[in-house]
Amino acid sequence: MSIKVGINGFGVIGRRVAYAVNKQEDMELIGIGKTSPDYKAKIGIEKGFNFYVPEDSHKEKFNKTGLKVSGSIDELIEKVDIIVDATPGSLGEMYREKYLNAKTPALFQGGESKDLAEVSFVAQCNYENSTGKNVVRVVSCNTTGLSRVLSSIDNVHDISKVTSVIARRAVDPDLPKGMVDSVSLDPVSVPSHHGPDVSTILPDLDIVTMAIKIPTTHNHVHSLIIDLNSSTTPDAIIDTLKNTPRVMLVSSKEGIKSTAHTFDLGRELGRDRGDIYESMIWEDSITVIGNRAYMYMAVAQEAIVLPENVDAIRAVLNTATREESIKTTNDSLCIGGPTS
Ligand SMILES: NC(=O)c1ccc[n+]([C@@H]2O[C@H](COP(=O)([O-])OP(=O)(O)OC[C@H]3O[C@@H](n4cnc5c(N)ncnc54)[C@H](OP(=O)(O)O)[C@@H]3O)[C@@H](O)[C@H]2O)c1
């Protein structure tokens, strides 16, 4: 039996989740919530997607442009087994009430406060914690990237402390918010929200993060400093990361020296939208001095949480084990490497 899935929001994240859900053999995409009848809605309708709107005024806008509306978002919420909410961060509280009233389990995204959900989710770290929950939060792109890499290094090499300095892309490539012509401290205070957010996934990890916003649209880059309780070697860390799901080792020796190259790598791999779903670690940046390891990591902000959203659907409804779900999702999105 197929899982009936609704997606609320069809922007940077919701669009990707919708197209990914549509590829899963155990899921049926029932409909998508959206407010404006733009090119994304038009192409979605051409592909056979059904759109639902919050209010009659939105329906009128769709009708005026000749685009069909299948009903209200309230109706969509009633029809589905689970809803993936990818609306702007500010709407979470309002929609949470609607989902709870309809007894429809919901996944929220990392822009929402951790307190909105019963549990935060990264598939390979805590898949089972979401089973049977009503409200789950798939954490943000940077938290996902950090949690995958750090949980695996901690399991094998016993981390005592992590520091990450994050250079953040200022805006997504398709958002007309304008570029910053400066390096903005984001925020000025330490830590940035990313470290505390990682603690919602890895509560025992001692981590501090700092973040600056830079005038670029593709990828965040982390300068990672990892203190360990024992000595290790770069080769041992590389071996650990090669055995970690959804981590990709990249190398300057292959010409990947910047986010221009990681972006181009995504296009070259030929995946949907040129997306890279893995945490990307520069293999030749991995250095060990004493008990301290250093490395750089890139996070493709638009794509990295996509497989987590698909896995979280199965985790909440308990339709597959962690390993089964990661494998199914990875196969559907052409993600190679280990699944456990
Ligand atoms: N962008 C990233 O890099 C990124 C990465 C990880 C996590 N996240 C998180 O993912 C969430 C969504 O972010 P995003 O970047 O995908 O946002 P986005 O691109 O702005 O998309 C938001 C979507 O929500 C729709 N929407 C607006 N008001 C609505 C309403 N009242 N009811 C239903 N739908 C409504 C919009 O539709 P219309 O366009 O038709 O108005 C749009 O499709 C946030 O929590 C964010 O923090 C974002």
The ligand as an SDF file (V2000), in Angstrom:
LIG
                    3D

 48 52  0  0  0  0  0  0  0  0999 V2000
   16.5450   27.2740    1.2370 N   0  0  0  0  0  0  0  0  0  0  0  0
   17.4210   26.5410    1.9010 C   0  0  0  0  0  0  0  0  0  0  0  0
   18.5970   26.5380    1.6010 O   0  0  0  0  0  0  0  0  0  0  0  0
   16.9440   25.6820    3.0290 C   0  0  0  0  0  0  0  0  0  0  0  0
   17.7710   24.6200    3.4340 C   0  0  0  0  0  0  0  0  0  0  0  0
   17.3300   23.7870    4.4650 C   0  0  0  0  0  0  0  0  0  0  0  0
   16.1320   24.0540    5.1060 C   0  0  0  0  0  0  0  0  0  0  0  0
   15.3740   25.1240    4.7120 N   0  0  0  0  0  0  0  0  0  0  0  0
   14.1010   25.3700    5.4160 C   0  0  0  0  0  0  0  0  0  0  0  0
   13.0160   24.9010    4.6190 O   0  0  0  0  0  0  0  0  0  0  0  0
   11.8440   25.6970    4.8740 C   0  0  0  0  0  0  0  0  0  0  0  0
   11.3370   26.2520    3.5620 C   0  0  0  0  0  0  0  0  0  0  0  0
   12.3530   27.0760    3.0190 O   0  0  0  0  0  0  0  0  0  0  0  0
   12.4840   27.3600    1.4570 P   0  0  0  0  0  0  0  0  0  0  0  0
   13.8270   27.9620    1.2690 O   0  0  0  0  0  0  0  0  0  0  0  0
   12.0990   26.1590    0.6690 O   0  0  0  0  0  0  0  0  0  0  0  0
   11.3600   28.4790    1.2930 O   0  0  0  0  0  0  0  0  0  0  0  0
   10.8200   29.1660   -0.0560 P   0  0  0  0  0  0  0  0  0  0  0  0
   11.7040   28.8400   -1.1990 O   0  0  0  0  0  0  0  0  0  0  0  0
   10.5310   30.5690    0.2770 O   0  0  0  0  0  0  0  0  0  0  0  0
    9.4290   28.3910   -0.3240 O   0  0  0  0  0  0  0  0  0  0  0  0
    8.3170   28.5490    0.5110 C   0  0  0  0  0  0  0  0  0  0  0  0
    7.0970   27.9560   -0.1660 C   0  0  0  0  0  0  0  0  0  0  0  0
    5.9660   28.0800    0.7060 O   0  0  0  0  0  0  0  0  0  0  0  0
    4.8560   28.5750   -0.0130 C   0  0  0  0  0  0  0  0  0  0  0  0
    3.9620   29.3340    0.8540 N   0  0  0  0  0  0  0  0  0  0  0  0
    4.0510   30.6010    1.2450 C   0  0  0  0  0  0  0  0  0  0  0  0
    3.0280   30.9230    2.0670 N   0  0  0  0  0  0  0  0  0  0  0  0
    2.2700   29.8130    2.1570 C   0  0  0  0  0  0  0  0  0  0  0  0
    1.0780   29.4810    2.8490 C   0  0  0  0  0  0  0  0  0  0  0  0
    0.4340   30.3710    3.6180 N   0  0  0  0  0  0  0  0  0  0  0  0
    0.5830   28.2380    2.7210 N   0  0  0  0  0  0  0  0  0  0  0  0
    1.2080   27.3190    1.9490 C   0  0  0  0  0  0  0  0  0  0  0  0
    2.3550   27.5590    1.2780 N   0  0  0  0  0  0  0  0  0  0  0  0
    2.8670   28.7890    1.3920 C   0  0  0  0  0  0  0  0  0  0  0  0
    5.4580   29.4200   -1.1110 C   0  0  0  0  0  0  0  0  0  0  0  0
    4.5240   29.4400   -2.1470 O   0  0  0  0  0  0  0  0  0  0  0  0
    4.3970   30.6460   -3.1540 P   0  0  0  0  0  0  0  0  0  0  0  0
    5.7560   30.8450   -3.7460 O   0  0  0  0  0  0  0  0  0  0  0  0
    3.3970   30.1950   -4.1200 O   0  0  0  0  0  0  0  0  0  0  0  0
    3.9470   31.7960   -2.3100 O   0  0  0  0  0  0  0  0  0  0  0  0
    6.7060   28.6270   -1.4660 C   0  0  0  0  0  0  0  0  0  0  0  0
    6.3760   27.6380   -2.4030 O   0  0  0  0  0  0  0  0  0  0  0  0
   12.2720   26.7560    5.8840 C   0  0  0  0  0  0  0  0  0  0  0  0
   12.0160   26.2670    7.1820 O   0  0  0  0  0  0  0  0  0  0  0  0
   13.7830   26.8370    5.6690 C   0  0  0  0  0  0  0  0  0  0  0  0
   14.4800   27.3300    6.7730 O   0  0  0  0  0  0  0  0  0  0  0  0
   15.7300   25.9230    3.6640 C   0  0  0  0  0  0  0  0  0  0  0  0
  1  2  1  0
  2  3  2  0
  2  4  1  0
  4  5  1  0
  4 48  2  0
  5  6  2  0
  6  7  1  0
  7  8  2  0
  8  9  1  0
  8 48  1  0
  9 10  1  0
  9 46  1  0
 10 11  1  0
 11 12  1  0
 11 44  1  0
 12 13  1  0
 13 14  1  0
 14 15  2  0
 14 16  1  0
 14 17  1  0
 17 18  1  0
 18 19  2  0
 18 20  1  0
 18 21  1  0
 21 22  1  0
 22 23  1  0
 23 24  1  0
 23 42  1  0
 24 25  1  0
 25 26  1  0
 25 36  1  0
 26 27  1  0
 26 35  1  0
 27 28  2  0
 28 29  1  0
 29 30  1  0
 29 35  2  0
 30 31  1  0
 30 32  2  0
 32 33  1  0
 33 34  2  0
 34 35  1  0
 36 37  1  0
 36 42  1  0
 37 38  1  0
 38 39  2  0
 38 40  1  0
 38 41  1  0
 42 43  1  0
 44 45  1  0
 44 46  1  0
 46 47  1  0
M  CHG  2   8   1  16  -1
M  END
$$$$
